[in-house]
Amino acid sequence: MSDSNDIVEGFLAHSPHLAKVRGSYSPETTKEKGKEPEGDEETCAAFGYLRGLQDRALAIEFRLRSGDSECYAYSCLVSWRFNPSIGLLVKFTTGDGVTLVLIRGSNLEMLVNGTVNLTDRGLQRHRITWVREMDQDELRKAGQTEPTIDGIDIGDFESRDEQQEWVKRRAPAFLRRSDERAIGSVRD
């Protein structure tokens, strides 16, 4: 049985206008030329993203320093809030309840390679494939305009009151006035 390389070579051999690309598609020949095959994902220290402007990821993975990771479908992404002094608060909903992900970091709105950032050109367009907590060495080495992820907190909730209390403890700047009044009235 022929392998796929033989089939492609055979096709290219019978197509004179494609003769110049013969042998240039295989991983072996790209390594010989000193380049790796181009993928559809780019990365920076803080996150990975899809290169194509029209490409959409199906899910986003949050990679924790501990080695654990959690993955959520973009179809469950309800909203996100950005505060440059704190980071991002991302909300996912499923039939089981609500999950909040607090991404603490800096320069999250800065463009990486002139094309994508974590906020409006990343999450909003479903191009981010993973986000990871950086260790202290990586944070120190990061440039002043590079995005950094200091920490990721993830919480699962069944009620709105639980969500508001969690946000109040971790990042009160994300609470809206109506949220603060609701929390206060619960305690009164």
C-alpha positions, -999 to 999 in steps of 0.1 A, spaced: 0 0 0 13 35 -9 19 60 18 5 96 15 39 109 5 39 87 -26 4 98 -36 12 135 -33 45 130 -52 27 112 -79 1 140 -82 28 167 -83 48 148 -109 18 150 -133 11 187 -127 39 208 -144 27 240 -128 32 224 -93 66 209 -101 84 237 -82 68 226 -49 76 189 -54 93 177 -22 87 209 -3 57 198 16 71 170 38 84 175 73 117 159 63 124 184 35 114 214 56 138 203 83 165 199 56 159 235 46 163 246 82 127 255 89 99 239 108 65 236 91 43 265 100 15 257 124 -18 275 130 -9 285 165 15 312 178 25 317 214 39 342 238 49 334 274 14 342 287 -9 326 261 -13 308 228 -35 319 200 -47 310 165 -28 329 138 -55 333 112 -77 364 117 -108 343 108 -98 313 129 -119 304 159 -109 280 188 -135 257 202 -122 259 237 -97 277 260 -74 260 285 -62 276 317 -28 262 328 -20 266 364 15 267 380 7 235 399 5 216 366 -33 213 367 -53 227 338 -90 234 331 -106 237 297 -138 255 289 -158 256 256 -161 290 240 -197 282 235 -201 285 273 -183 319 275 -209 345 286 -189 376 293 -156 391 304 -146 422 322 -113 439 319 -97 462 345 -61 472 335 -50 474 371 -62 439 380 -68 418 349 -97 399 334 -128 384 350 -142 357 326 -176 341 331 -187 307 317 -221 291 322 -231 254 319 -261 234 330 -242 229 363 -238 265 372 -214 294 367 -176 293 366 -156 325 371 -120 328 360 -99 356 374 -68 362 353 -44 386 372 -17 401 351 -4 432 333 -3 444 297 -31 421 288 -44 445 262 -9 449 245 -6 434 210 16 403 206 33 402 172 11 432 162 -19 410 158 -36 397 189 -40 406 226 -57 387 254 -88 410 254 -106 423 223 -85 407 196 -82 374 216 -110 363 239 -136 384 222 -128 368 188 -123 333 203 -86 331 191 -70 323 225 -63 286 229 -46 286 263 -36 310 291 -10 301 317 3 313 350 39 324 346 66 316 372 86 343 390 116 340 366 94 345 336 77 375 352 110 391 359 123 385 323 92 398 307 96 431 289 76 462 299 52 458 270 48 420 272 16 405 286 21 387 319 -1 363 339 6 366 376 -22 342 387 -54 325 377 -82 318 402 -111 296 392 -144 293 411 -175 273 405 -209 286 418 -245 277 420 -259 310 431 -253 347 422 -246 355 459 -217 330 459 -203 346 428 -205 381 442 -189 371 475 -160 354 456 -155 385 435 -157 407 465 -129 388 483 -106 384 452 -111 415 430 -137 440 444 -130 464 416 -150 441 393 -182 445 414 -208 469 401 -227 491 424 -258 469 421 -237 439 431 -223 457 462 -258 467 474 -270 431 469 -242 417 490 -248 443 517 -285 436 519 -278 398 522 -257 405 553 -281 430 569 
